[in-house]
Amino acid sequence: MSTENSNKTGIIILAAGNSSRLGRPKQLLEFKKSFLLQNTISEAVSVTNSNVIVVLGSNKDAIQKEIDLSQTTVVFNQDWELGMSTSIVCGLQKLLEQHPECQRCIIAVCDQPFVTAKVFEDLINEHQKTEKGIAAASYAETIGTPVLFHQKYFDILLEIKGQQGAKKIINSFLEDTAAVVFEKGKIDIDTPEDYKKLLS
């Protein structure tokens, strides 16, 4: 077993977007008597040995007022308008600055309402069991977030640009990717209709 410190998992929650199609900050949509972002944070911080980084951008003041970020490290991505890649880079840089020994990180988004600590733990367990460098959630005939990357992929993650998310890297290294079933992962909130459907 490695020492406890190096065994920690970074969990980077991307919450910097401006929810243009929704018309209001999706981070602050109410769900399960809380907010979407708060639910994701609560699940992430309950994962054993996790360091949670929250990347904020658009609406950061409103979000900081409403969300309990005390158990997380918050980083502000001033380039959030340039796409999701900038938030991944920003979050990973912060994680490595604080925990240079970190051996793996999970990238999560704040608009998958059904993400749970168990989903995160399943990714970690599958990664350890299969020894594959990537463990990604699988749903609706695709694989995507949340996704775990071993540190050997950190340099590649730090190089991504524009609208690219983690998906491009997963697709480039499918032979080193383990899929973990997360049925409800296909539910995410991009439009007012998505949110109505969630509440009903």
C-alpha angles and dihedrals in degrees: 000000000000119000117279093252098056089043092066120115121219113220113198114195113199109214104146103103125109097227091230095175092049097049095223136052108289088200087071100044109129116244132156091000090303139062128282093244093045091053092051091049093048091053093046096049091050091062108105113253096005131148108204122207120186117201113207129184124141115044091008095152094052090046094048089051094054105032128073103231096163095113093048139064111243122210125184116222105205090184095057091126089066092070145268094300090070091057092049090051092044093050095045093048089053092047093051092044090056099033109024089168092060110132102191141012135199119216113210135173126220098231102068097096095190099054112126140182086256091060089053091046091048089056091051093047093047091049090051094044098047096031088221116151095231130042114186134182113251124211141138093014093303139085125227145114136042089049132168121216125193114227091258086076096049094094091052091048091052089056100054118117142199121346093349114124130184091286094082091057093046090052091049093053104034092140088062094045128100116200121221117195113241104166097186092047088095089070110089132150118242104135139033087253091057090053094047090051091050092052093047 
